[in-house]
Amino acid sequence: MFVPRKPDAEIARKELVVCGIFGFYNYRQSHSHADIIDILLTGLRRLEYRGYDSAGLAVDTFPVPLVVDTTTLPSSKQQEQENEENNSRPLIIKACGKISDLETQVKHDLSELKIDGNVEFEVHAGIAHTRWATHGPPSVVNAHPHTSGAGEGHEFLVVHNGIITNFRALKDFLVHHGETFESETDTEVIPKLFKWIYNSLSEPVTFSQLVMDVMSQLEGAYALLVKSTHYPGEMVACKRGSPLIMGVKKPSTSSTGTGAEPALVNDGGDQKENGNLESPAAAGGGDGLAVGPRDNPAAKRRPGVEYFLASDASAVVEHTKRVVVLEDGDVVVMRRGTYEIFNFGDGGGGGSGLASTAAAAASAPLPRALQTLNMEVSSIMKGGYDHFMLKEIFEQPETVLQTMRGRVRFRQDAPAAEVAAAAGSPVAWTLNEAGNNNKIGGITANATIRISATTPTKPNGYSLPPPPEIKMVPPAPAASVAVAAAAASTPKEERIKLGGLAEHIETIRTGRRLIFVACGTSFHACLAARQALEHLVGIPVAMELASDLLDRAPPIFRDDTCVFVSQSGETADTLRALEYARAKGALCVGLTNTVGSAIARNTHAGVHINAGCEIGVASTKAYTSQIVVMVMMALALSADRVSQQAHREEIIDGLGQLPCALRAALRLDTQVRDLATRLKDEQSLLVFGRGYNYATALEAALKVKEVTLMHSEGILAGEMKHGPLALVDEHMPILVVATLDSMHGKMLSVIQQLKARGARLVVLCCEGDSEVEHAAGKDAVLVRVPKLPDCLQPVVNAVPLQLLAYHLAVLRGHNVDQPRNLAKSVTTWAREACLNLYSLRINTLHSTRELQAPVFNGQRPRPHRAARQHKNSVLAVATNPNLGVGGSAVNVRAQRLNQRLNEDLWQEKMQGMVPVTPLCVPREEALRLKKWKPAVHHLTKKQLWEKIRSEAAEHAKSEPVLASFLHMSVIMHATPEKSLAFLLSNKLQSPTLLGTQLMRLIIEAYEDDHELLEAAVADLQAVKDRDPACETYVQCLLFFKGFQAIQVQRVSHWMWSKGRKALALALQSRMSEVFSVDIHPAATLGRGLLMDHATSIVIGETAVVGDNVSMLHHVTLGGSGTGSGTRHPTIGNGVLLGAGVSVLGPVVIGHCSKVGAGSVVVSDIEANSVAVGVPAKVVKKLDEGSEPNRDMDQIKDFILDYVI
């Protein structure tokens, strides 16, 4: 667990994790030693663009047999001796600098060691890595792969992307147990931990089980590749929060992946049909230890296969296009020609949360369908260009076509069609309801493409022939009453089709706000589209830098739509902002360029920008495509606004002209290069913009900063007199973006003021604009671009500015594609943020809405026995509450134990009083701990509501009489809060309380207090878990009055807290009439409550009920006396109250206690007790860890004088 103490400067600082991982595994596909090394080096070259300062690889030096009998595991010493005898110790080669330096080192080491590069390997696992320094400076010692011990045969080898946030605690523990460390990295603790756990075992385990045991101790975001001398011929990969994909190549599959490739689903059955690989279970080995050939004859027949593991698809595509995109928590074991995927924990990949033990996970391999990469090998090659950045700038006419493909319907008479046809551009598309099933966020994009027969085509729109010289055709005059009237009178035609948003368009239109969240260039793209969204859609639009949003934690409401924009889809700040917005209940939309990325998987809906693979660190084509997508989003959302139809038509025509305008802008390359020659020796550059082009100014300044290392600043022209004007003199070069838009007149004034102060002006303006020429004067440099509608103008304006940044960088002698200190995929880890999240989770786990830590018997409860036992030990039992639990049964029990610790212990931890480290104990010792019953795995709110609607639809089919009721109550509602509001208002309505008024009040309560719905979800799941009469969730929602009464009390409690006490009491009265349940609005209820049957339950105003309490009918929590203050009971967490129980006065019933039916409680009951009688007395102590609320045990115990 992350050590809860005040972070020092190193821990608190932000770090960049942009390393590259590549692994190659071959089975029955013979490769020479030299070939394997070349494949690994080539994979690393494909990852160079991500940024790195050192690199390394690990390969075997001696072939291992195809089938290895590992049914008996030798000791480490025996293994080391065998390695020395057959010279099979892995060879690790590292180097600082570039891949070329590593290649030189490889040649040197192979020559020194006299290793024959022609030796053939039928089975081999090789791993390689590019490192970006985070912990420790760039050095050979700190480079990957890391080993469990250089002098001990390299038993375990690891390459790692990401950051291990608890590495210091792990390192201290391992040092305490005799391990020594060579590097300063966080990664080295991983192989050392592998070795320590492996040596602690007294029985053999599979490689995947061992990996999951290690994962259970790691906190942070990471992707790992692991190989071991104890498991020859095997390789394991795992992923949590850091991207990782696996390419699959069989002999029948060509290198481009065009051959038929069936999905590999290792479900334990025989998969020999259709050419699929056999699963290990079918082969006789399962995922257990490999067996010899006599025991497993199928191994001899297994076909050859190659697997490629990489952190980026660009390293895989030249080998195969058939890939598996790994999900968070996935563990992949490659062994004897097969692979199996298990999911560890609840990382969103189908794991089972708290119930996901290593043993359970290892017995349940998951299917993962193979996907086809939509990428060409040419897209990761420079293709005749000097740099990737230049190539990607010149690809933009085609990439914006890709972005619009299948999504825009142009008018037959639009000038755009003529211009596009003249340019040879495939823009003649139609929309089709049959869809191509492209998805993001789980939503289907219903669009197909029809390319005109006269249009030249190339794969993915790339490498089109050079367009002929054409004359730009101005857009058709659309701003006329006639056009608007025609648009209003003709049948509605869908001009923009964004399939990923189709189901949510109306929700977004009627929402409160649109909030765009992004970082860097993506944020500038959002700014560029903001004005179009505001004008066309007509709802407030906010722009948020992801890191700033996390710092401020502003209010986000359920009727907000949050749009997360990221080229990679993996930006950590944006991902954490996404988690924050989801927790607030907002609709989350993703705009990303990477299929299967974290943002694409975790948003409710979204749109892929389809710009193709972008290699250069400085984003160019993704920026322009992002703007185009957001403009199309504005057009789709405004389709129902008649007042905007003329403007929409103008913009859609402009989209048709956009590719041609971009080509015209690219022809400015020579002029821009000459301009760069004049500016290359400058030390600073100011860029002014306004309106739509404020974003252009910011992006231009960012590009110059990124690749030229020249200071540059983007300035809002309207703020020129508020400080920036002081920088202007005759030596300062200033670039002004003054194209024709609504801000043109104001920008002319800015130019004149700058000119009056002697500034050296470069003006980006539109073709034919004579006013700018007059205002700037003859000494100014004018760069003219084609004119487009104002919201699309920033797309064209970006091109010459990108070219300027590129040529400045080249002329100044800098690495354009890999600028200093920057990398393509930026994952920012703030460790202080981890502390905040840790603290937040603790408060969530150990609080009810107003009950923090009730006092039992006059004092707070003592820490749990197991916690007291370890309080002063380095083995304090703890797990990571942020990343969930998975892996071993030990950690499941530890998590359950932690959730039961009281607030005092949590406070001690937060103050640093208790040393908290992961539970790293030998398996035998761990098994002696109390066996905690795993908690029931609950669905997420979204999953739960989808299941409820599905159940309702099934009931409607089977029982037509209820079909209308089910539709009105459940199926028609997109969210559970609306369904609850409808149900409760209909139940409670009366001549005094109108149904429509109640529904508005209940929705208002859910919007104001998000915990109300979270508590309702917990209650619903509690009923389903504990009540055997509850067969479906929808049954509880619609027909269980105990559940419904609790939700009414929660709303009335919200009214009470808002000072609306009269209305709250009126609701209480009505609840009593309808449900025969009387709960005072001032009473405090926890979550996960079950009121079974519920009739005649009475709870007084100062009563407090903890979490996960179960009570049966006729329970009374009554007061005593007429005085003020606490007059009613306090019920601890996990309590079971039998039928007819009365608890009278301010007594306390401790956690996890059970009170027998008909008992009357008038004095405190200690935790983990059974009490019966009148008055109730403790007759038995329950085992610590018992959960009577979950067991609902109504069978007579050996104590015969009570029954529940």
Secondary structure, DSSP 8 states (H G I E B T S, - for coil): ----S---HHHHSEEE---EEEEEEEEEEEEEHHHHHHHHHHHHHHTGGG--SEEEEEE-SS---SS---SS---HHHHHHHHHHHT---EEEEEES-HHHHHHHHHHHHHHHT--TT-EEEEEEEEEEEE--SSS-S-TTTSS-EES-GGGT--EEEEEEEEETTHHHHHHHHHHTT----SS-STTHHHHHHHHHHHH-SS---HHHHHHHHHTT--EEEEEEEEETTSTTEEEEEEEBS--EEEEE-TTS-TTS-S-------SSS---GGG----HHHHT-TTS----TTT-THHHH---EEEEEESSGGGTTTT-SEEEE--TTEEEEEETTEEEEEE-SSSSSS--GGG--HHHHHT--B----EE----GGGGS-TT-SSHHHHHHHTHHHHHHHHHTTTB---TT-HHHHHHHHHT--------TT---EEETTEEE-------TTS---GGG-S----------------SHHHHHHHHHS-----B--GGGGGGHHHHHTSSEEEEEE-HHHHHHHHHHHHHHHHHH-S-EEEEEHHHHHHH-----TTEEEEEEESSS--HHHHHHHHHHHHTT-EEEEEESSTT-HHHHHSSEEEE-------SSS--HHHHHHHHHHHHHHHHHTTT-GGGHHHHHHHHHHHHHHHHHHHHHHTTHHHHHHHHHHHTT-SEEEEEE-GGGHHHHHHHHHHHHHHH--EEEEEEGGGTTTTGGGG-STT-EEEEE--SSTTHHHHHHHHHHHHHTT-EEEEEEETT-HHHHHHH-TTSEEEEE----TTTHHHHHHHHHHHHHHHHHHHTT--SSS-TT--SS--EEEHHHHHHHHHHHHHHHT--SS-S---BTTB-----HHHHHHTTSTT-----SSS---S-HHHHHHHHHHHHS-HHHHHHHHTT-S--------HHHHHTS-----------HHHHHHHHHHHHHHHHHH-GGGHHHHIIIIIT-SSHHHHHHHHHHHHH--SSS-HHHHHHHHHHHHHH-HHHHHHHHHHHHHHHHH-TT--SHHHHHHH-HHHHHHHHHHHHHHHHHTT-HHHHHHHHHHHHHHHSEEE-TT-EE-SS-EESS-TTEEE-TT-EE-TT-EE-TT-EEE--SS-SS--S-EE-TT-EE-TT-EEESS-EE-TT-EE-TT-EE-S-B-TTEEEETTTTEEEEE--TT--HHHH---S--S-TT---
